[in-house]
Amino acid sequence: MAENAAQTSSIAPAVLHRLVKEGRAPRVLDVRMPGEFRTVHIPGAYNVPLGTLREHRAELLTHLDEDVVLVCRSGARAAQAEQALAEAGLPNLRVLEGGMNAWEMAGAPVNRGADRWDMERQVRLVAGSIVLATGLVGVFVPGAHLIGTAVGAGLTYAALSNSCAMGVLLSKLPYNKGPRVDIRTVITELRGKP
């Protein structure tokens, strides 16, 4: 367990997979956007996007009385979710080490939906396109390259702060939103689990 909100408690994919196979699986909350969740997720996981989790953590708290594993693509959003739930008073939180990337690399089972680009790939496409376009335009328009420089600075800040403004903006596109997660449905599903 985490001794404080700054320290993240984690679980290795192999350990979680073993618990699932033994029928002792903890609650798995996937904090990615619905579009990402629909593409691939751990069987039995509940989709509670990070923003929804933060907004409704008090409601969720009463339905999460056992071990909870938080999952995202790589672990960063799950760590933020852990902090939010820990601040609300929920014990027994762990983050899946390496997120869905590590889970899939370990060969653990997944449910797959329609294939779509993950957020990191979308950020690379948009950032790279802006840098390329402003570099080419900069040949004819003095100073245009500074836009690409600003994007580079933003990406550097994103890496250092473990946050991404471009990713947040892209997550608001209909392509990434998927169907909206209804917190009442999630809570009903959480209640129904034996």
C-alpha positions as CSV (number, residue, x, y, z in Angstrom):
1,M,0.0,0.0,0.0
2,A,1.0,3.6,-0.5
3,E,2.3,5.3,2.7
4,N,1.4,8.6,1.3
5,A,-0.3,10.1,-1.8
6,A,3.1,10.8,-3.5
7,Q,4.1,7.1,-3.4
8,T,2.3,4.8,-5.8
9,S,1.7,1.2,-4.9
10,S,1.8,-1.1,-7.9
11,I,1.1,-4.7,-9.0
12,A,3.0,-6.5,-11.8
13,P,1.0,-7.8,-14.7
14,A,2.1,-11.4,-14.0
15,V,0.8,-11.1,-10.4
16,L,-2.6,-9.7,-11.5
17,H,-2.9,-12.3,-14.2
18,R,-2.3,-15.1,-11.6
19,L,-4.9,-13.6,-9.3
20,V,-7.4,-13.5,-12.1
21,K,-6.7,-17.1,-13.0
22,E,-7.1,-18.2,-9.4
23,G,-10.4,-16.4,-9.2
24,R,-9.1,-13.9,-6.7
25,A,-9.1,-10.9,-9.0
26,P,-9.3,-7.4,-7.4
27,R,-11.6,-4.8,-8.9
28,V,-10.0,-3.5,-12.0
29,L,-10.8,0.1,-12.9
30,D,-9.6,1.3,-16.3
31,V,-9.3,5.0,-16.3
32,R,-8.7,5.5,-20.0
33,M,-11.2,7.2,-22.3
34,P,-14.1,5.1,-23.5
35,G,-12.7,4.9,-27.0
36,E,-9.4,3.5,-25.7
37,F,-11.2,1.1,-23.4
38,R,-13.4,-0.2,-26.3
39,T,-10.3,-0.9,-28.4
40,V,-8.7,-3.2,-25.8
41,H,-9.2,-3.9,-22.1
42,I,-8.7,-6.4,-19.3
43,P,-11.7,-8.8,-19.2
44,G,-13.9,-7.8,-16.2
45,A,-12.5,-4.3,-16.0
46,Y,-14.8,-1.3,-15.3
47,N,-14.3,1.8,-17.5
48,V,-14.2,4.9,-15.3
49,P,-12.3,7.6,-17.2
50,L,-10.0,9.7,-15.0
51,G,-12.1,12.8,-15.2
52,T,-15.3,10.9,-14.3
53,L,-13.4,9.2,-11.4
54,R,-12.2,12.5,-10.0
55,E,-15.7,14.0,-10.3
56,H,-17.5,11.1,-8.7
57,R,-14.9,9.6,-6.4
58,A,-17.1,10.0,-3.3
59,E,-19.9,8.0,-5.0
60,L,-17.4,5.3,-6.1
61,L,-15.8,5.1,-2.7
62,T,-18.8,3.4,-1.1
63,H,-18.7,0.7,-3.8
64,L,-15.0,0.0,-3.7
65,D,-14.4,-1.7,-0.4
66,E,-11.9,-4.3,-1.6
67,D,-8.6,-4.3,-3.4
68,V,-8.7,-2.1,-6.5
69,V,-6.2,-2.1,-9.4
70,L,-6.1,1.0,-11.5
71,V,-5.2,0.7,-15.2
72,C,-4.4,3.0,-18.1
73,R,-2.2,2.7,-21.1
74,S,1.2,3.1,-19.4
75,G,0.5,3.9,-15.7
76,A,0.5,7.7,-15.6
77,R,-3.2,8.3,-15.5
78,A,-3.7,5.3,-13.2
79,A,-1.3,6.9,-10.8
80,Q,-3.3,10.2,-10.9
81,A,-6.5,8.1,-10.2
82,E,-4.8,6.4,-7.3
83,Q,-3.9,9.8,-5.8
84,A,-7.5,11.1,-6.2
85,L,-9.0,8.0,-4.6
86,A,-6.4,7.8,-1.8
87,E,-7.1,11.5,-1.0
88,A,-10.8,10.5,-0.8
89,G,-9.9,7.8,1.8
90,L,-9.9,4.6,-0.2
91,P,-7.2,2.1,0.9
92,N,-6.1,-1.0,-1.0
93,L,-5.2,0.8,-4.2
94,R,-2.6,-0.4,-6.7
95,V,-1.6,0.7,-10.2
96,L,-0.9,-1.9,-12.9
97,E,2.9,-1.6,-13.6
98,G,3.3,-0.5,-17.2
99,G,-0.5,-0.4,-17.8
100,M,-2.2,-2.1,-20.7
101,N,1.1,-2.0,-22.6
102,A,2.8,-4.3,-20.1
103,W,-0.4,-6.4,-19.7
104,E,-0.5,-7.2,-23.4
105,M,3.3,-7.7,-23.6
106,A,2.9,-10.3,-20.8
107,G,0.5,-12.2,-23.0
108,A,-2.4,-11.8,-20.5
109,P,-6.0,-12.0,-21.8
110,V,-7.7,-9.0,-23.3
111,N,-11.1,-8.1,-24.8
112,R,-10.7,-6.4,-28.2
113,G,-13.0,-4.0,-30.0
114,A,-12.5,-1.9,-33.1
115,D,-8.9,-0.9,-33.6
116,R,-8.1,2.8,-33.2
117,W,-5.0,4.9,-32.6
118,D,-4.0,5.3,-29.0
119,M,-3.6,8.8,-27.6
120,E,0.2,8.8,-27.7
121,R,0.2,7.9,-31.4
122,Q,-2.3,10.7,-32.1
123,V,-0.1,13.2,-30.2
124,R,2.9,12.1,-32.2
125,L,1.0,12.6,-35.5
126,V,-0.3,16.0,-34.6
127,A,2.9,17.3,-33.1
128,G,5.0,15.9,-35.9
129,S,2.7,17.4,-38.6
130,I,2.8,20.8,-37.0
131,V,6.6,20.7,-36.8
132,L,6.9,19.5,-40.4
133,A,4.4,22.0,-41.7
134,T,5.9,25.0,-39.9
135,G,9.4,23.9,-40.9
136,L,8.4,23.9,-44.6
137,V,6.4,27.1,-44.3
138,G,9.4,28.7,-42.5
139,V,11.4,28.5,-45.7
140,F,9.0,31.2,-47.1
141,V,7.7,32.9,-44.0
142,P,10.3,34.1,-41.5
143,G,9.5,33.1,-38.0
144,A,7.0,30.3,-38.8
145,H,9.4,27.8,-37.5
146,L,8.8,29.2,-34.0
147,I,5.5,27.4,-33.9
148,G,7.3,24.1,-34.2
149,T,9.7,25.3,-31.5
150,A,6.7,26.0,-29.2
151,V,5.3,22.5,-29.9
152,G,8.8,21.0,-29.1
153,A,8.8,23.0,-25.8
154,G,5.3,21.7,-25.0
155,L,6.4,18.1,-25.6
156,T,9.4,18.6,-23.4
157,Y,7.2,20.0,-20.6
158,A,4.8,17.1,-21.1
159,A,7.6,14.6,-20.6
160,L,8.9,16.4,-17.5
161,S,5.5,17.0,-15.9
162,N,4.0,13.7,-17.0
163,S,1.0,15.5,-18.4
164,C,0.1,16.4,-22.0
165,A,-2.0,19.4,-22.9
166,M,-2.2,18.2,-26.5
167,G,-3.4,14.8,-25.3
168,V,-6.1,16.5,-23.2
169,L,-7.3,18.5,-26.2
170,L,-7.3,15.4,-28.5
171,S,-9.2,13.4,-25.9
172,K,-12.1,15.8,-26.4
173,L,-12.5,14.9,-30.0
174,P,-15.6,12.6,-30.8
175,Y,-13.2,10.0,-32.1
176,N,-11.6,9.6,-28.7
177,K,-14.7,10.0,-26.5
178,G,-16.7,7.0,-27.6
179,P,-19.9,6.6,-25.7
180,R,-20.0,8.6,-22.5
181,V,-19.6,6.7,-19.3
182,D,-22.6,6.9,-17.1
183,I,-21.5,6.8,-13.5
184,R,-24.8,5.3,-12.4
185,T,-24.3,2.3,-14.7
186,V,-20.8,1.8,-13.4
187,I,-22.0,1.9,-9.8
188,T,-24.8,-0.6,-10.6
189,E,-22.2,-2.9,-12.2
190,L,-19.9,-2.5,-9.1
191,R,-22.8,-3.4,-6.8
192,G,-23.7,-6.5,-8.9
193,K,-20.2,-8.1,-8.7
194,P,-20.1,-11.0,-6.2
